[in-house]
Amino acid sequence: MTLPGDSPDDYQWLLGAERSLLEDQAELAVRTHVLSVYDRRGQVIWGDRGGGGLSGWAVSGSGTGNSVKVTAAGTYFPGFAFLMTAGSTLSLLSQMVHYFSPAERNRWGVEIAVGIISEFDRFSVYLARFDGSFQYLAAARMNRTLSKLQVWGEDNDYHDVAALSNPVNADGIYQHLKLVADFDAGRNVRLLYNENEYDVSAYGLGVSAATDIVQQRIALNLFGRAGQNDTCRIGNVILTVGEP
């Protein structure tokens, strides 16, 4: 039975039934368990929570004991996470890289949830575009040694954005980090860290010569301490386009 005037899409209502319309599509998406739950701006085009293993990533590192593994312990979402272990010698690095052919060239964003398990030196996230001749780099990092949240600039160096409180917690408290960059304008846009949002549009993208084929690239880097195999967990990674 149809009740005239009560149903905007001529849905066949049952007597005594009730239906509530959800017009906020971002809210609808979150309720259906999509990846974007921290910052809902931008269009999510790719994401990973570790459930499919490491096959989508190029993993590397430097130093004794460096590794990247899938773990079921201390995950951010149920299931799995990535466990990064920095090498104890050489450049003390653990790295994860994912490669993309560009879907669009506009405002891109990379968002991660990272659980810092042990003390460390630096943790950085890169978002880069290659046009066949140059690399255009947006990057942000948590600098534990200096207690600073930093962003990469057009002088190809890091700049302090804010003080960094202690992020180290063995119980699996994840920190949220999101960087948005405008690859048309050649500038950073904003940096989010947990409940804080920073305007970083004063900093241009780093530019350097590179002959790699046209692509976009995400890189996650954990730098540990000499003589230690420092660790962190990656619980969520998403890539967005069309950021406001």
LINLINWO-V554142 format. One record per pair of residues at least 4 apart in sequence whose ideal C-beta (glycine too) atoms are under 6 Angstrom apart, sorted by the first residue. I is the first residue (numbers start at 1). J is the second residue. If there is no record, write none. Layout:
BEGIN
I | J
I | J
END
This chain:
BEGIN
3 | 13
7 | 11
13 | 17
22 | 28
26 | 40
29 | 34
30 | 37
35 | 44
35 | 47
35 | 238
36 | 40
36 | 44
36 | 238
38 | 176
39 | 178
39 | 192
41 | 243
41 | 244
42 | 109
42 | 240
42 | 242
42 | 243
43 | 240
43 | 241
43 | 242
44 | 238
44 | 240
45 | 103
45 | 239
45 | 241
46 | 239
47 | 238
48 | 237
49 | 77
49 | 236
50 | 70
50 | 80
50 | 81
50 | 82
51 | 79
51 | 80
53 | 70
57 | 96
57 | 98
58 | 97
59 | 68
59 | 96
60 | 95
61 | 66
61 | 87
61 | 93
61 | 94
61 | 95
62 | 87
62 | 90
62 | 91
62 | 93
63 | 87
63 | 88
63 | 89
63 | 90
63 | 92
64 | 87
64 | 88
64 | 89
65 | 87
65 | 88
65 | 229
66 | 87
66 | 94
67 | 85
68 | 84
68 | 96
69 | 83
70 | 80
71 | 81
71 | 83
72 | 80
74 | 172
74 | 233
75 | 80
75 | 81
75 | 235
76 | 113
76 | 174
76 | 235
76 | 236
81 | 233
81 | 235
82 | 234
83 | 233
84 | 94
84 | 222
84 | 232
85 | 94
85 | 229
85 | 231
86 | 92
86 | 94
86 | 222
86 | 224
86 | 230
87 | 92
87 | 93
88 | 227
88 | 228
88 | 229
92 | 223
92 | 224
93 | 223
94 | 222
95 | 221
96 | 220
97 | 219
98 | 218
99 | 215
99 | 217
100 | 216
102 | 216
103 | 241
104 | 241
105 | 183
106 | 184
107 | 180
107 | 182
107 | 243
108 | 241
109 | 180
109 | 240
109 | 243
110 | 125
110 | 127
110 | 179
110 | 218
110 | 239
111 | 178
111 | 238
112 | 125
112 | 177
112 | 237
113 | 174
113 | 176
113 | 235
113 | 236
114 | 175
114 | 232
114 | 234
115 | 172
115 | 174
115 | 233
116 | 167
116 | 168
116 | 232
117 | 170
117 | 231
117 | 232
118 | 230
118 | 231
119 | 168
120 | 144
120 | 224
120 | 230
121 | 145
121 | 223
121 | 225
122 | 141
122 | 143
122 | 223
123 | 142
123 | 222
124 | 139
124 | 141
124 | 221
125 | 140
125 | 220
126 | 139
126 | 219
127 | 138
127 | 181
128 | 135
128 | 137
128 | 217
129 | 136
129 | 183
129 | 216
130 | 135
130 | 210
130 | 212
130 | 215
131 | 214
132 | 214
134 | 207
134 | 210
135 | 208
135 | 210
136 | 183
136 | 205
136 | 207
137 | 205
137 | 206
138 | 179
138 | 181
138 | 188
138 | 205
139 | 152
140 | 151
140 | 179
140 | 191
141 | 150
142 | 164
143 | 148
143 | 150
147 | 164
148 | 160
148 | 164
149 | 161
149 | 162
149 | 164
149 | 193
150 | 158
150 | 160
151 | 159
151 | 161
151 | 188
151 | 191
151 | 200
151 | 203
152 | 158
152 | 206
153 | 159
153 | 203
154 | 204
156 | 206
161 | 198
167 | 175
169 | 173
174 | 235
176 | 194
177 | 193
178 | 192
179 | 191
180 | 189
180 | 190
180 | 243
181 | 188
181 | 189
182 | 187
182 | 189
186 | 204
186 | 205
187 | 201
187 | 204
188 | 200
188 | 203
189 | 201
190 | 197
190 | 199
191 | 198
191 | 200
192 | 197
222 | 232
224 | 228
224 | 230
225 | 230
END
